[in-house]
């Protein structure tokens, strides 16, 4: 019986996506390639113990396909990079692969990017737009003079970062107050619309971390009567925002981050930064999951 196929044509991976990814991999040094391969092998060894679908083949036509996700899927809220499927068994799992970082999302805030619409399907208020556009009018003055973000000095914090974060915070709290299930939708935006395994390669610690974001119970399922050797807990989404304030900062550290604490153990940080030079009329958000339910499945795989 066929176990899996690595042929991108048969697996369904877009040929351009496959060749682009392979091109990056082929450009790495041999030692770095070996580190990636070792990390992948360690991850699969763990997956074989908790995902019966990888080996629970129904018949010769029940092929395990492996494909790389497209940019379009990512833009639609799917954070997974690699997807395993058995169409005949109606089974699917996916992996989000991180290299030396655990940021979840990178979003932009600007005078035209409607965060409310993209994150929750709800339009931002007139007050929000007024506050944000006032900030970027200030930024435009520096851009028109062909100056850099560094030329702003402390004004980058007092006239850009803090006002934008205040406007963002106020708008999120307004949306939450006026609409149901905003905490759940926020976590769905941050970690994706599908349950998935997050795999983080941490070179400085010679470590691979595997986490199972099993919201809705889509992971660790019995497939073709084959059960998992180990359980992966189902996570419940948050139901309310407990606290949403600026993160503590030292005297020499810019006030550029909001931390949100939700019920159930969830915590999210939003760090704003300029990112680009010369100046553009937007800033970036690094959105990171700081806390998760304590029952979340986590496996630490140490490497030599």
N, C-alpha and C positions, 0 to 999 in steps of 0.2 A: 504493500500500500504506500501511496505517496504521503510523505510527512509534510513537506513544505516546498515552495518554489521560490527561488531568488531572482528569477527572470522578471525584470520590471515590466515587460510586455504582458506576461501572464498574470503578474500580481496586480496590475491595474495602475501602477505608478506612472505618472506623466513622464515620458522620456526626457523632457527638458529638465524636470525636477530631479530625476535620477542622475542625469549626466552632470548637472550643476553640483549636486551633493558629492558625487564621486570625484569630481574635479578638485573640490576643496580637500577631500580626504587624500587624494593622490599627491597634493601639494605639501602635505605634512612630512616632517622627517620620519625616518623609519622608527625611531624610538617613540615618537608621539603616536604614530599609527599603532604601534604595539600596545601603548597605554589605552587607547580607545578600544582596541580589540579585547584586551583583558577586562576592561570595565563592562563591555557588552556581554562577554562570556559569564562574568560573575552575576550579572543581572539576570540572564537567561536561566542560569542554574537555580536562582531563587524563584523565578517565575514558573519553572517546571513543577515546583512543589505546591504552588498556590493557584495555578491556572490550569485546570484539567483540559480546557479547550485546546491547549497547545498540542496535546497528544491524543485526545479523544476523537479519533477519526471514525466516522460512521461507515464509510465505504470508500471505494477507489475514487469516487467522484467528489468526495468531501475533502477537497484540497485546502490546506492552510496557506492563505495568501498574505504576503507582507508588502505594504506599500508606504511610500512617503506621502505625507499630507501636502496639499497645495497651499499657496498663499491665500487663495480665495477662502479656503476652509478656516484658516486662521483669522481672517478678517470677519468671518461669520461667527466667531466666538469659540472655535474649536482649538484648544491649546496643544493638542496632541501633534507630535512630529512623525511618529511611526505607528501604523495601525495594522493589527493582525485580525484577520477575519476567516470564518468558515461559513460561507453563504448557505450551504446545504444544512448546516446545524443552527443557523440563525444566531451565531455567536461572534462577538467582537470585543477586543480590548485595544487600548492605545497607550503610548508612552510619550511623555514630554521630557526631552533630554536637555539638561543644563550642564554647561561647562564652567565650573568654578564660580558660579553665582546662582542665587535662588530667587531672583526677581521674577515676578509673575507676568507683569504687563508693563508696556511702555506706551503711554498715551500722551496726547498733546492738548494743551489749553491755549486758546487763542480767541480773537474777537469774532470768529466764525464757526469754530468747532463746537457743536452742540453736545456737550458731555451728557446732559440729561437724556437726549434722544438716543445716543449711541449706547449708553450704559443701561438705561431703563425703558426706553421707548417713550419718554416723556420730555416735552420741550422745556427748556430753561426759561426762567421768568425774565420780564423786562428789566427788573432791578439787577439781576445777575449780569445781563448783557451790558447795562450801563456801567457797572463797576469794572467789569473786565475790559471793556473797550476804552475806558478812561486810562487804565494802566498802559494799554498798548499804544495809545496816543502819545504818552510820555516816552515809551520805547522808540516810537517812530521818529521823535525828535533827534535821538542819538543816531538812528539808522540813516536819516537824511543827511546828517553831518559826517557820515562815513566813520563813525566812532565804533568802538568795540564794547562788549559787555564789561570788560575790565575798566574801561574809562568811567563807568558809572560809580565805581568804588562802593561805598556803603549804601548808596542810593539803590543799588540792585536789590538789596534786602528790604529797605524801608519803603521804596516806591514801586517795587515790582513783586517780589516774592510774597511778602506779608499781605499786601492788599489782594493778590490773586488767591492766596490760600484762604483768606478770610471770606472772600466772595464764594469760593468753592465750598467751604465748610457750611456757610449759611444756606447755600442752595441745596446741598445734600440733605441737610436737616429739614428744610422746607418740603422737599420732595417726599422725604420719609414721613413727615407729619400728615401730608395730604393724600398719601397713596399706600395701599397694602403691600406687604411682602417685599419692601425695598431692601431690607438686610439680606434676604435670600437672593434677590436679583443681583445685589452688589457682589456677593460671594460667587455667584454664577459667572458674573463678568470677570472677576479676578482670576478664578481658577478654571473657568471654562464651562461649557454647556454639557459636556459628557464626563462620566466618571473616567478616571485615568490613573496610571502610575507615573509618578515623577521620579526621574533618575538624575541625580546630581553627581557629577565627577568632580572631586575636590583634590587637586594635585598636591596642594600644600600639606594635606593630611594623609595622602596615600589612601584615599577612602572613596567609596561609592555609596551614596545614600539612596535607598528606594523607599518612596512613600506612596501609600494607596489612598487616593481621594475617591472613596467609594460612596459618593452621594447617590442615593436612589437604588443602591444594591446591584449595579451593573457589572461589578467585578466578582471574581472568585465564585462563579456560578458552576453548578453541576452541568456537565455537557455529555450527552449520550450516555447517561447513567453513571458517568465517572465523576466521583466527588474529589474535592480538594483534600490534601493531607492536612492543611492548616487553614484556619478561618481568617478572613479579612473583615474587620468590623464595618458596618454600614454607618456612615456619618449623617447626622442631622444638620440641616442648614440653620443659620441663626434666625431669630425672630425679632430681635430688637437691638438698637444701638444703645449701649450702656454709657459710653463716653466718647467724645470726639474733640480732641484738643491738640494744640501744638506740642510736639515732642520737646522734652527738656533739652536745653542747649547751653554749652559753656560760653564764657565771654568771648572766646576766640573762634567760636563755631557759628556759622550762619544759621539763622532761624529759617529753615527751609522745609520742615517736615511736619505733617499732621499724622497723629496716631488715632486710629479708631478701634475701640474695644467693643465687641459684640457679645451677646450671651453664647453659652455653649463652648467657650474656650477660643472663639475666633478673634483674631486681631490683625489689622491691616495698617500698613504705613503708606503715606503718600509723600514722596520727596520730590520737590520741584527743582529744576535746574535749567540753565540757559542752553547748554549743550553745543550750540552752534556759534561760530565766529567766522565771518562777520555776522552782525545781528540779523535775525529774522523775527518776524512779528508773531512769535509763539514761544512757549516754553514746554519742556518735557516733564512728564510725571513718571517717576519710577515707582511702581506699585508693588509692594512686597507683602507677602503673608508672614506676619510675625508670630502668630499663634494659631493653633488649631485644636480641635477636640482632643483630649488626652488619650482617647481610645484609638486614634489614628495609627494604622499599621506603619511601622518604620523599621527598616532593616539596614544595618550598617555593615558594609562589606569591606573589610580591611585588605589592603593589597601590599605586596612586597615592593 
